[in-house]
Amino acid sequence: MIDQDKIGGFLKELRKEKGITQEQLAEKFGVSSRSVSRWENGNTLPDLGILVELADFYEVDIKEIIDGERKSETMEKEEKETLKKVADYAETEKELVVKRKCIVVFIGTLAFAMAFMIGYIVLPGLPEDSLFRNDGIWLGISGIGLVALWGMVIHGNRKNAMQEK
């Protein structure tokens, strides 16, 4: 809930810090001095367009005007700490994804190499017209397909687990 009295008091404080009168402020923003008085007494609030201009004029955030107080230094420190934690978390997640991709590529390469080796070492005894005799390519492709499928299953399980949290 918006506390109009608190906002009014804050607007009055900001005006006094600038060293100007209600009349001077009213002239600057093209309103009556009575309007400025109503804002500062908490009877009414400035229109949104004027609120934006007031925030710019007083060099404060609109949020500060609506809250009726300046941001505290501890609040700024807390925001910075939170942002740093979020950045650290994102970096950790990124590193984890890279590690997982490396593992999948390694296992895929290993599977392909093993299938290729099987094609040259184990299967030479097969007849020349055998599908599996042609340089073990079919086994290699099968190995890659299985590793890709395995990677998708792991990724899907991880994604579902994260969504449940």
ABEGO torsion letter per residue (X at the ends): XBBAAAAAAAAAAAAAAAGBBAAAAAAAAGBBAAAAAAAAAGABBBBAAAAAAAAAAAGBBAAAAAAGBBBBAAAAAAAAAAAAAAAAAAAAAAAAAAAAAAAAAAAAAAAAAAAAAAAAAAAAABBAABAAABGGAAAAAAAAAAAAAAAAAAAAAAAAAAAAX
